[in-house]
Amino acid sequence: MTEHTSSYYAASANKYAPFDTLNESISCDVCVVGGGYTGLSY
């Protein structure tokens, strides 16, 4: 038996380079905040 449940997040969390920080104000039509339930299942 494994110690934890495998998830897509755990398999890919460190796979991509981090984005630069936002240093100025921007405007957008849609903003998604949070990872939802799937992001929390790790």
Helices and strands as residue ranges (DSSP letters): H 8-12, H 36-40
